[in-house]
Structure formats: structure tokens, C-alpha cells
Amino acid sequence: MSPLVPNGPLFGGSPDWVASAYAQCVIAVSSLL
């Protein structure tokens, strides 16, 4: 999952974007289980 979530400097360190992307990853993974 880490590669899908950009780290700070790349996207100007926008926590909202990272949080939403991480949430979508978690939802996608949980739906596969």
C-alpha cells in the first residue's frame, strides 16, 4: 500500500490527500478479504 500513498514533499505534504488515499487503500483491501 505504501507506494500508492505519496509522502509529504512530493505532493507538498498535504495530509488530507494522504489520509483519503490511505482510507481508499484500506477500503479496497478490506473488500478483497
ZALOVEX-290862 format. One record per atom (N, C-alpha, C): y, x, z. Coordinates in Angstrom, 3 decimals. Layout:
N
+----------+----------+----------+
|       yy |       xx |       zz |
+----------+----------+----------+
|        Y |        X |        Z |
...
+----------+----------+----------+
# end
This chain:
33
+----------+----------+----------+
|       yy |       xx |       zz |
+----------+----------+----------+
|   -1.216 |    0.837 |    0.000 |
|    0.000 |    0.000 |    0.000 |
|    1.262 |    0.869 |    0.000 |
|    1.170 |    2.052 |    0.605 |
|    2.382 |    2.866 |    0.722 |
|    3.101 |    3.130 |   -0.595 |
|    2.371 |    3.461 |   -1.681 |
|    3.065 |    3.760 |   -2.943 |
|    3.902 |    2.591 |   -3.448 |
|    3.551 |    1.362 |   -3.065 |
|    4.282 |    0.187 |   -3.540 |
|    5.578 |   -0.006 |   -2.778 |
|    5.684 |    0.642 |   -1.622 |
|    6.885 |    0.466 |   -0.809 |
|    7.767 |    1.698 |   -0.901 |
|    8.934 |    1.577 |   -1.562 |
|    9.847 |    2.706 |   -1.717 |
|   10.407 |    3.150 |   -0.375 |
|   10.505 |    4.454 |   -0.177 |
|   11.045 |    4.976 |    1.078 |
|   12.541 |    5.209 |    0.961 |
|   13.266 |    4.795 |    1.964 |
|   14.717 |    4.915 |    2.125 |
|   15.553 |    5.441 |    0.963 |
|   15.625 |    6.773 |    0.815 |
|   16.576 |    7.399 |   -0.111 |
|   16.452 |    6.880 |   -1.543 |
|   15.242 |    6.572 |   -1.977 |
|   15.034 |    6.160 |   -3.366 |
|   15.794 |    4.884 |   -3.697 |
|   15.792 |    3.941 |   -2.767 |
|   16.470 |    2.664 |   -3.002 |
|   17.678 |    2.499 |   -2.087 |
|   18.254 |    3.616 |   -1.655 |
|   19.432 |    3.545 |   -0.799 |
|   19.084 |    3.097 |    0.610 |
|   17.797 |    3.158 |    0.946 |
|   17.380 |    2.819 |    2.304 |
|   17.657 |    1.369 |    2.655 |
|   17.290 |    0.445 |    1.751 |
|   17.535 |   -0.969 |    2.052 |
|   16.330 |   -1.564 |    2.768 |
|   16.440 |   -1.804 |    4.077 |
|   15.331 |   -2.287 |    4.907 |
|   14.853 |   -3.674 |    4.499 |
|   15.764 |   -4.505 |    4.006 |
|   15.376 |   -5.862 |    3.603 |
|   14.399 |   -5.808 |    2.430 |
|   14.702 |   -4.946 |    1.451 |
|   13.837 |   -4.820 |    0.271 |
|   12.467 |   -4.308 |    0.690 |
|   12.479 |   -3.273 |    1.549 |
|   11.221 |   -2.687 |    2.009 |
|   10.412 |   -3.695 |    2.811 |
|   11.090 |   -4.436 |    3.671 |
|   10.399 |   -5.415 |    4.515 |
|    9.776 |   -6.515 |    3.660 |
|   10.507 |   -7.002 |    2.662 |
|    9.984 |   -8.078 |    1.819 |
|    8.825 |   -7.565 |    0.967 |
|    8.949 |   -6.349 |    0.463 |
|    7.881 |   -5.769 |   -0.351 |
|    6.626 |   -5.572 |    0.492 |
|    6.820 |   -5.074 |    1.717 |
|    5.690 |   -4.852 |    2.618 |
|    5.020 |   -6.179 |    2.961 |
|    5.842 |   -7.210 |    3.183 |
|    5.300 |   -8.530 |    3.515 |
|    4.463 |   -9.060 |    2.351 |
|    4.945 |   -8.878 |    1.121 |
|    4.206 |   -9.357 |   -0.045 |
|    2.889 |   -8.608 |   -0.185 |
|    2.907 |   -7.295 |    0.119 |
|    1.677 |   -6.497 |    0.061 |
|    0.666 |   -7.016 |    1.074 |
|    1.148 |   -7.303 |    2.282 |
|    0.256 |   -7.789 |    3.340 |
|   -0.339 |   -9.140 |    2.955 |
|    0.495 |  -10.022 |    2.398 |
|    0.026 |  -11.347 |    1.981 |
|   -1.013 |  -11.215 |    0.868 |
|   -0.740 |  -10.316 |   -0.097 |
|   -1.675 |  -10.126 |   -1.209 |
|   -3.012 |   -9.594 |   -0.701 |
|   -2.964 |   -8.618 |    0.192 |
|   -4.191 |   -8.030 |    0.732 |
|   -4.964 |   -9.050 |    1.561 |
|   -4.256 |   -9.817 |    2.371 |
|   -4.930 |  -10.790 |    3.232 |
|   -5.563 |  -11.900 |    2.395 |
|   -4.961 |  -12.201 |    1.243 |
|   -5.522 |  -13.252 |    0.390 |
|   -6.788 |  -12.754 |   -0.300 |
|   -6.903 |  -11.438 |   -0.460 |
|   -8.095 |  -10.871 |   -1.104 |
|   -9.262 |  -10.794 |   -0.131 |
|   -8.971 |  -10.738 |    1.160 |
|  -10.034 |  -10.595 |    2.157 |
|  -10.800 |  -11.895 |    2.353 |
+----------+----------+----------+
# end
